[in-house]
């Protein structure tokens, strides 16, 4: 992947306005807990609206932190080039997870294996994956929102969080939004990747470019 283009802040704010208890756009949440060595300790997969209100609120804050992050600084856009879309690629995995709406546990297990191999940070952590659907409303010539839906934006948000002894997640350090939400529309050729300053420093020390 290579960095590509500028993320429009208003696109991200439009999404986050649908990440509240009253205007929730998430259908499903899945995730895994990992030990210090990157081994999976446990997994979960739930309909988002089956969570209790306080659990919904807590998980909304985790998911919202990714698109709400400082655009083009902590949240940057990357393009999947042709070589990145080959069979068994991360792009293919993300497309499959989005298309199945996180309902394929076997596919999620493979995804968690990839996460565990990539992140061995010496402390326990969790990786959360959210699937959401947003009916993008039409805008008229006067820029006023109309009732009709222009398209349905189906997307994933991933969030990497360290956890404490009670398996409570800390603030996300890394994450992604896929596909990219560009000009109020779906762009499956791009991904928006989040890293906070701790993650940026760690990745720089390890020679990672993203």
C-alpha positions as CSV (number, residue, x, y, z in Angstrom):
1,X,0.0,0.0,0.0
2,X,1.0,3.6,-0.4
3,X,-0.3,6.8,1.0
4,X,-2.8,8.5,-1.3
5,X,-4.8,11.6,-1.1
6,X,-6.4,13.7,1.5
7,X,-9.2,12.7,3.9
8,X,-12.0,15.2,4.1
9,X,-12.9,15.9,7.7
10,X,-16.5,16.4,6.9
11,X,-16.8,12.9,5.6
12,X,-15.5,11.5,8.9
13,X,-17.8,13.7,10.9
14,X,-20.8,12.6,8.9
15,X,-20.0,9.0,9.9
16,X,-19.4,9.7,13.6
17,X,-22.8,11.5,13.8
18,X,-24.2,8.0,13.3
19,X,-22.3,6.5,16.1
20,X,-24.5,7.4,19.1
21,X,-27.0,5.3,21.0
22,X,-29.9,7.1,19.3
23,X,-28.4,7.0,15.8
24,X,-26.4,3.8,15.9
25,X,-25.2,2.5,12.5
26,X,-23.5,-0.6,13.8
27,X,-25.0,-4.1,13.1
28,X,-22.4,-6.4,14.7
29,X,-19.3,-6.4,16.8
30,X,-16.7,-9.1,17.0
31,X,-13.3,-9.4,18.5
32,X,-10.5,-11.3,20.2
33,X,-8.4,-11.0,23.3
34,X,-4.7,-11.8,23.0
35,X,-2.0,-12.6,25.6
36,X,1.5,-11.1,25.8
37,X,2.7,-13.4,23.0
38,X,-0.1,-12.7,20.6
39,X,-2.0,-15.9,21.2
40,X,-5.8,-15.7,21.2
41,X,-7.3,-16.0,24.7
42,X,-10.9,-15.7,23.7
43,X,-13.3,-14.4,21.1
44,X,-16.8,-12.9,20.9
45,X,-19.3,-12.1,18.1
46,X,-22.5,-10.3,18.9
47,X,-25.3,-8.3,17.4
48,X,-24.5,-4.8,18.5
49,X,-28.0,-3.9,19.6
50,X,-28.2,-7.0,21.8
51,X,-25.5,-5.4,24.1
52,X,-26.7,-3.5,27.2
53,X,-26.8,0.3,26.8
54,X,-23.7,0.9,28.8
55,X,-21.8,-1.7,26.7
56,X,-23.1,-0.2,23.5
57,X,-21.9,3.3,24.7
58,X,-18.4,2.0,25.7
59,X,-18.0,0.2,22.3
60,X,-19.3,3.2,20.4
61,X,-16.5,5.3,21.9
62,X,-13.9,2.7,20.8
63,X,-15.3,2.6,17.2
64,X,-15.8,6.3,17.0
65,X,-12.2,7.1,18.0
66,X,-11.0,5.8,14.5
67,X,-12.9,8.1,12.1
68,X,-13.0,11.0,14.7
69,X,-9.2,11.0,14.9
70,X,-7.1,13.9,13.6
71,X,-7.4,13.6,9.8
72,X,-4.3,13.3,7.7
73,X,-2.2,13.2,10.9
74,X,-3.4,10.3,13.0
75,X,-5.8,9.0,10.4
76,X,-4.3,8.7,6.9
77,X,-5.5,7.3,3.6
78,X,-3.8,4.5,1.8
79,X,-4.4,3.0,-1.6
80,X,-4.4,-0.8,-2.4
81,X,-2.4,-1.2,-5.5
82,X,-2.9,-4.1,-7.9
83,X,-0.2,-6.2,-6.2
84,X,-2.1,-5.7,-2.9
85,X,-5.3,-7.3,-4.2
86,X,-3.9,-10.8,-5.0
87,X,-5.4,-14.0,-3.7
88,X,-5.1,-14.4,0.1
89,X,-4.2,-10.7,0.5
90,X,-5.3,-8.5,3.4
91,X,-7.5,-6.6,0.9
92,X,-9.3,-9.8,0.0
93,X,-9.7,-10.7,3.7
94,X,-11.2,-7.3,4.5
95,X,-13.6,-7.5,1.5
96,X,-14.8,-11.0,2.6
97,X,-15.3,-9.8,6.2
98,X,-17.3,-6.9,5.0
99,X,-19.4,-9.0,2.6
100,X,-20.2,-11.6,5.3
101,X,-21.0,-8.8,7.8
102,X,-18.8,-10.5,10.4
103,X,-21.0,-13.6,10.4
104,X,-18.2,-16.0,9.4
105,X,-16.4,-17.1,12.5
106,X,-13.9,-19.2,10.6
107,X,-12.9,-16.2,8.5
108,X,-12.5,-14.1,11.7
109,X,-10.3,-16.8,13.3
110,X,-7.9,-16.4,10.3
111,X,-8.0,-12.7,10.7
112,X,-7.1,-13.0,14.4
113,X,-4.2,-15.2,13.6
114,X,-2.8,-12.5,11.3
115,X,-3.3,-9.9,14.0
116,X,-1.5,-12.1,16.6
117,X,1.4,-12.6,14.3
118,X,1.8,-8.9,13.6
119,X,1.3,-7.6,17.1
120,X,3.4,-9.2,19.8
121,X,3.9,-6.3,22.2
122,X,4.6,-8.1,25.4
123,X,1.3,-7.0,27.1
124,X,-2.3,-8.3,26.7
125,X,-4.5,-6.6,24.1
126,X,-7.8,-6.8,22.3
127,X,-8.7,-6.3,18.7
128,X,-12.3,-5.2,18.0
129,X,-14.0,-5.3,14.6
130,X,-17.3,-3.5,13.9
131,X,-19.6,-3.8,10.9
132,X,-21.8,-0.9,10.1
133,X,-24.3,0.2,7.4
134,X,-25.0,3.9,6.7
135,X,-27.8,5.0,4.3
136,X,-26.1,8.0,2.7
137,X,-28.8,10.6,2.2
138,X,-29.1,12.5,-1.0
139,X,-28.1,16.2,-1.0
140,X,-30.0,18.6,-3.1
141,X,-28.5,21.5,-5.1
142,X,-29.0,23.7,-2.0
143,X,-26.9,21.1,0.0
144,X,-29.9,20.3,2.2
145,X,-30.2,16.6,3.1
146,X,-33.1,14.8,1.6
147,X,-35.0,11.7,2.9
148,X,-33.9,9.5,0.0
149,X,-30.9,7.3,0.3
150,X,-28.1,7.8,-2.2
151,X,-26.3,4.6,-1.5
152,X,-25.7,2.2,1.4
153,X,-22.2,2.4,2.7
154,X,-21.3,-1.0,4.3
155,X,-18.0,-0.8,6.2
156,X,-15.7,-2.2,8.8
157,X,-13.9,-0.5,11.7
158,X,-11.0,-2.2,13.4
159,X,-9.5,-1.1,16.7
160,X,-6.4,-2.3,18.6
161,X,-6.6,-1.6,22.4
162,X,-4.4,-2.7,25.2
163,X,-6.4,-4.2,28.1
164,X,-6.1,-4.2,31.8
165,X,-6.3,-7.1,34.3
166,X,-10.1,-7.0,34.1
167,X,-10.0,-7.2,30.3
168,X,-11.2,-3.5,30.1
169,X,-9.9,-1.8,26.9
170,X,-7.8,1.3,26.9
171,X,-8.0,4.0,24.2
172,X,-7.4,2.6,20.7
173,X,-3.8,2.8,19.5
174,X,-4.2,1.5,16.0
175,X,-7.2,0.9,13.7
176,X,-8.7,1.2,10.3
177,X,-11.8,2.2,8.4
178,X,-12.5,0.1,5.3
179,X,-13.6,0.7,2.6
180,X,-12.6,4.4,2.6
181,X,-15.5,6.9,2.7
182,X,-14.7,9.4,0.0
183,X,-16.9,12.2,-1.2
184,X,-19.8,10.6,0.8
185,X,-19.3,7.3,-1.1
186,X,-17.7,3.9,-1.0
187,X,-14.1,3.5,-2.3
188,X,-13.0,-0.2,-2.0
189,X,-9.6,0.6,-3.4
190,X,-8.6,2.7,-0.3
191,X,-8.4,2.2,3.4
192,X,-8.1,4.8,6.2
193,X,-5.5,3.7,8.8
194,X,-5.4,5.1,12.3
195,X,-2.3,5.3,14.6
196,X,-2.0,7.4,17.7
197,X,1.3,8.9,18.7
198,X,2.3,5.9,20.8
199,X,1.7,3.6,17.8
200,X,3.5,6.0,15.4
201,X,6.6,6.0,17.6
202,X,6.6,2.2,18.0
203,X,6.1,1.7,14.3
204,X,8.9,4.1,13.5
205,X,11.3,2.2,15.9
206,X,10.4,-1.1,14.1
207,X,10.7,0.4,10.6
208,X,7.1,0.1,9.7
209,X,5.8,2.5,7.1
210,X,2.1,2.2,8.2
